[in-house]
Amino acid sequence: MSSKIDQQLFSAHEHALEHQVCPKCQTEQREGELQLRHGKHGPFLGCSLYPECDYIKPLHQNDGHIIKELGVPCPQCSNELVLRQGRYGMFIGCSHYPECHHIESLEQNEPQQNDQVTCPECRNGHLVERKTRFGKLFYACDNYPKCKFAVNQPPVMGECAICRYPLLVEKTLASGTKYQCADRKCNHIQSE
């Protein structure tokens, strides 16, 4: 029993995008049209005159676009806070981005801050518990984006016996809990 699948079912979205003029070519008086293309970050619209024209338009908006105004003042600059959709999910941010970089998590509880663990890179911030977009815990400097230091295991105050790096991380092994140097170049594992 052979049945033919109607290929138009899969290309209905492509037909809706046909004959859209490329905005970059239109201003330069060329005749490029937008075509549906597929890349490592998903589908996008690209100019048919590529590589002469490099115009692209993503179909998925993960750029921090505004979903809703919240009517609450930003604690840093007093402009309004807004709900945004970014590449790691939804978050609250200042409406005057990029002038103001204030962001907040949607979670009600504040990230746990361990005042005893100072960031070994900038020495001004402290390491706080954060979550990835998949819910995995990591520990990063609260001076982000100025300082981008982060570790995946729980940080522990201490000094590496080999390289004297000022931070250790807790490593759980089959033989028990050990402490490892947080410097990726060293990674020396030491028992208590």
C-alpha positions as a Markdown table, in Angstrom:
| # | Residue | x | y | z |
|---|---|---|---|---|
| 1 | Met | 0.0 | 0.0 | 0.0 |
| 2 | Ser | 1.7 | 3.2 | -1.1 |
| 3 | Ser | 0.4 | 6.6 | -0.2 |
| 4 | Lys | 1.8 | 9.9 | -1.2 |
| 5 | Ile | 2.3 | 12.6 | 1.4 |
| 6 | Asp | 1.3 | 16.1 | 0.3 |
| 7 | Gln | 4.6 | 18.1 | 0.6 |
| 8 | Gln | 2.6 | 21.3 | 0.7 |
| 9 | Leu | 1.6 | 20.4 | 4.3 |
| 10 | Phe | 5.2 | 20.9 | 5.3 |
| 11 | Ser | 5.9 | 24.0 | 3.3 |
| 12 | Ala | 2.8 | 26.1 | 4.1 |
| 13 | His | 4.9 | 28.4 | 6.2 |
| 14 | Glu | 7.4 | 28.8 | 3.4 |
| 15 | His | 4.7 | 29.8 | 0.9 |
| 16 | Ala | 3.5 | 32.5 | 3.3 |
| 17 | Leu | 7.0 | 34.0 | 3.3 |
| 18 | Glu | 7.5 | 33.9 | -0.5 |
| 19 | His | 7.9 | 37.2 | -2.4 |
| 20 | Gln | 9.0 | 39.3 | 0.6 |
| 21 | Val | 11.5 | 41.9 | -0.6 |
| 22 | Cys | 14.7 | 42.0 | 1.3 |
| 23 | Pro | 14.8 | 45.4 | 3.2 |
| 24 | Lys | 18.5 | 45.8 | 2.8 |
| 25 | Cys | 18.4 | 45.1 | -1.0 |
| 26 | Gln | 15.3 | 47.4 | -1.3 |
| 27 | Thr | 17.3 | 50.4 | 0.0 |
| 28 | Glu | 20.3 | 49.5 | -2.2 |
| 29 | Gln | 17.9 | 49.1 | -5.3 |
| 30 | Arg | 18.7 | 45.4 | -5.8 |
| 31 | Glu | 16.1 | 42.6 | -6.3 |
| 32 | Gly | 16.7 | 40.2 | -3.4 |
| 33 | Glu | 13.9 | 38.3 | -1.8 |
| 34 | Leu | 13.7 | 36.7 | 1.7 |
| 35 | Gln | 13.9 | 32.9 | 1.8 |
| 36 | Leu | 13.4 | 30.5 | 4.7 |
| 37 | Arg | 16.8 | 29.1 | 5.8 |
| 38 | His | 17.8 | 26.8 | 8.6 |
| 39 | Gly | 20.9 | 27.3 | 10.8 |
| 40 | Lys | 22.3 | 25.9 | 14.0 |
| 41 | His | 20.1 | 28.4 | 16.0 |
| 42 | Gly | 16.9 | 27.5 | 14.2 |
| 43 | Pro | 15.1 | 28.8 | 11.2 |
| 44 | Phe | 15.6 | 32.3 | 9.9 |
| 45 | Leu | 14.9 | 34.5 | 6.9 |
| 46 | Gly | 17.9 | 35.2 | 4.6 |
| 47 | Cys | 18.3 | 37.2 | 1.4 |
| 48 | Ser | 18.3 | 35.2 | -1.9 |
| 49 | Leu | 21.4 | 37.2 | -3.0 |
| 50 | Tyr | 23.6 | 35.8 | -0.3 |
| 51 | Pro | 26.7 | 36.3 | -0.1 |
| 52 | Glu | 26.4 | 39.7 | -1.9 |
| 53 | Cys | 23.7 | 40.6 | 0.7 |
| 54 | Asp | 24.1 | 39.3 | 4.2 |
| 55 | Tyr | 20.6 | 40.4 | 5.6 |
| 56 | Ile | 19.1 | 37.9 | 8.1 |
| 57 | Lys | 16.0 | 38.0 | 10.3 |
| 58 | Pro | 15.5 | 35.4 | 13.0 |
| 59 | Leu | 12.1 | 33.8 | 13.2 |
| 60 | His | 12.4 | 33.2 | 17.0 |
| 61 | Gln | 12.6 | 36.3 | 19.2 |
| 62 | Asn | 15.0 | 35.4 | 21.9 |
| 63 | Asp | 16.6 | 38.9 | 22.1 |
| 64 | Gly | 15.1 | 40.2 | 25.3 |
| 65 | His | 12.0 | 41.7 | 23.7 |
| 66 | Ile | 9.4 | 43.2 | 26.0 |
| 67 | Ile | 6.3 | 41.1 | 26.8 |
| 68 | Lys | 4.6 | 43.3 | 29.5 |
| 69 | Glu | 5.2 | 46.6 | 31.3 |
| 70 | Leu | 5.1 | 46.1 | 35.1 |
| 71 | Gly | 4.5 | 49.6 | 36.4 |
| 72 | Val | 7.2 | 49.2 | 39.1 |
| 73 | Pro | 10.2 | 51.5 | 39.2 |
| 74 | Cys | 13.7 | 50.2 | 38.6 |
| 75 | Pro | 15.8 | 50.2 | 41.8 |
| 76 | Gln | 18.8 | 51.5 | 40.0 |
| 77 | Cys | 17.5 | 54.3 | 37.7 |
| 78 | Ser | 13.7 | 54.7 | 38.6 |
| 79 | Asn | 12.5 | 53.9 | 35.1 |
| 80 | Glu | 9.8 | 51.3 | 34.7 |
| 81 | Leu | 10.6 | 47.5 | 35.0 |
| 82 | Val | 9.3 | 45.2 | 32.2 |
| 83 | Leu | 8.9 | 41.5 | 31.7 |
| 84 | Arg | 11.2 | 40.3 | 28.9 |
| 85 | Gln | 11.7 | 37.1 | 26.9 |
| 86 | Gly | 15.4 | 36.3 | 26.4 |
| 87 | Arg | 17.4 | 33.3 | 25.2 |
| 88 | Tyr | 17.4 | 31.8 | 28.8 |
| 89 | Gly | 13.7 | 32.3 | 29.4 |
| 90 | Met | 11.7 | 35.1 | 30.9 |
| 91 | Phe | 13.1 | 37.7 | 33.3 |
| 92 | Ile | 12.4 | 41.2 | 34.7 |
| 93 | Gly | 14.6 | 44.0 | 33.4 |
| 94 | Cys | 14.8 | 47.8 | 33.1 |
| 95 | Ser | 12.9 | 49.4 | 30.2 |
| 96 | His | 15.9 | 51.6 | 29.6 |
| 97 | Tyr | 18.3 | 48.8 | 28.6 |
| 98 | Pro | 21.1 | 49.2 | 27.5 |
| 99 | Glu | 21.6 | 52.4 | 29.5 |
| 100 | Cys | 20.6 | 50.5 | 32.7 |
| 101 | His | 21.5 | 46.8 | 33.1 |
| 102 | His | 19.3 | 46.0 | 36.1 |
| 103 | Ile | 17.7 | 42.5 | 35.8 |
| 104 | Glu | 15.8 | 40.3 | 38.3 |
| 105 | Ser | 14.9 | 36.6 | 38.3 |
| 106 | Leu | 11.2 | 35.6 | 38.2 |
| 107 | Glu | 11.8 | 33.5 | 41.2 |
| 108 | Gln | 10.4 | 35.0 | 44.5 |
| 109 | Asn | 13.4 | 34.0 | 46.6 |
| 110 | Glu | 16.6 | 36.0 | 46.3 |
| 111 | Pro | 19.7 | 34.0 | 45.3 |
| 112 | Gln | 21.5 | 32.6 | 48.3 |
| 113 | Gln | 24.6 | 34.7 | 49.1 |
| 114 | Asn | 27.4 | 33.3 | 51.0 |
| 115 | Asp | 29.2 | 36.4 | 52.3 |
| 116 | Gln | 32.2 | 34.3 | 53.4 |
| 117 | Val | 33.1 | 33.3 | 49.8 |
| 118 | Thr | 34.7 | 36.3 | 48.0 |
| 119 | Cys | 35.1 | 36.1 | 44.3 |
| 120 | Pro | 38.7 | 35.1 | 43.6 |
| 121 | Glu | 38.8 | 36.9 | 40.3 |
| 122 | Cys | 37.6 | 40.5 | 41.0 |
| 123 | Arg | 37.9 | 40.3 | 44.8 |
| 124 | Asn | 35.0 | 42.7 | 45.2 |
| 125 | Gly | 32.0 | 40.5 | 44.7 |
| 126 | His | 30.7 | 37.4 | 46.4 |
| 127 | Leu | 29.7 | 34.1 | 44.9 |
| 128 | Val | 26.0 | 33.6 | 44.8 |
| 129 | Glu | 23.9 | 30.6 | 43.8 |
| 130 | Arg | 22.2 | 30.8 | 40.4 |
| 131 | Lys | 20.3 | 28.5 | 38.1 |
| 132 | Thr | 20.8 | 27.8 | 34.4 |
| 133 | Arg | 17.8 | 27.9 | 32.1 |
| 134 | Phe | 17.6 | 24.1 | 32.6 |
| 135 | Gly | 17.5 | 24.4 | 36.4 |
| 136 | Lys | 21.0 | 23.3 | 37.1 |
| 137 | Leu | 22.8 | 25.1 | 40.0 |
| 138 | Phe | 26.0 | 27.1 | 39.6 |
| 139 | Tyr | 27.8 | 29.8 | 41.6 |
| 140 | Ala | 28.7 | 33.1 | 40.0 |
| 141 | Cys | 30.1 | 36.5 | 41.1 |
| 142 | Asp | 27.4 | 39.0 | 42.0 |
| 143 | Asn | 29.4 | 41.7 | 40.1 |
| 144 | Tyr | 28.2 | 40.2 | 36.8 |
| 145 | Pro | 28.5 | 41.5 | 34.0 |
| 146 | Lys | 31.7 | 43.2 | 35.2 |
| 147 | Cys | 33.0 | 39.9 | 36.5 |
| 148 | Lys | 32.1 | 36.7 | 34.7 |
| 149 | Phe | 33.7 | 34.2 | 37.2 |
| 150 | Ala | 31.5 | 31.1 | 37.8 |
| 151 | Val | 32.0 | 27.5 | 39.1 |
| 152 | Asn | 29.6 | 24.5 | 38.9 |
| 153 | Gln | 30.3 | 23.0 | 42.3 |
| 154 | Pro | 29.7 | 24.6 | 45.7 |
| 155 | Pro | 32.5 | 27.0 | 46.6 |
| 156 | Val | 34.5 | 26.6 | 49.8 |
| 157 | Met | 36.9 | 29.1 | 51.4 |
| 158 | Gly | 40.4 | 27.7 | 51.3 |
| 159 | Glu | 43.6 | 27.7 | 49.5 |
| 160 | Cys | 45.0 | 25.2 | 47.0 |
| 161 | Ala | 48.0 | 23.3 | 48.5 |
| 162 | Ile | 49.7 | 23.3 | 45.1 |
| 163 | Cys | 49.1 | 26.6 | 43.3 |
| 164 | Arg | 47.8 | 28.8 | 46.2 |
| 165 | Tyr | 44.6 | 29.7 | 44.4 |
| 166 | Pro | 42.3 | 31.3 | 47.0 |
| 167 | Leu | 39.2 | 29.2 | 46.3 |
| 168 | Leu | 38.2 | 25.5 | 46.5 |
| 169 | Val | 35.1 | 23.7 | 45.3 |
| 170 | Glu | 33.3 | 20.8 | 47.0 |
| 171 | Lys | 33.6 | 17.6 | 44.9 |
| 172 | Thr | 31.6 | 14.6 | 45.8 |
| 173 | Leu | 33.3 | 11.3 | 44.8 |
| 174 | Ala | 32.5 | 7.7 | 45.6 |
| 175 | Ser | 35.2 | 7.8 | 48.2 |
| 176 | Gly | 33.6 | 10.8 | 49.9 |
| 177 | Thr | 33.7 | 14.5 | 49.8 |
| 178 | Lys | 37.0 | 16.1 | 48.6 |
| 179 | Tyr | 38.0 | 19.6 | 47.8 |
| 180 | Gln | 39.3 | 20.6 | 44.4 |
| 181 | Cys | 41.2 | 23.8 | 43.4 |
| 182 | Ala | 38.8 | 26.1 | 41.6 |
| 183 | Asp | 41.5 | 27.2 | 39.1 |
| 184 | Arg | 40.8 | 25.2 | 35.9 |
| 185 | Lys | 44.5 | 25.1 | 35.1 |
| 186 | Cys | 45.3 | 23.3 | 38.4 |
| 187 | Asn | 42.2 | 21.2 | 39.4 |
| 188 | His | 44.3 | 19.6 | 42.2 |
| 189 | Ile | 42.1 | 17.4 | 44.4 |
| 190 | Gln | 42.9 | 17.4 | 48.1 |
| 191 | Ser | 41.3 | 15.8 | 51.1 |
| 192 | Glu | 40.4 | 18.1 | 53.9 |
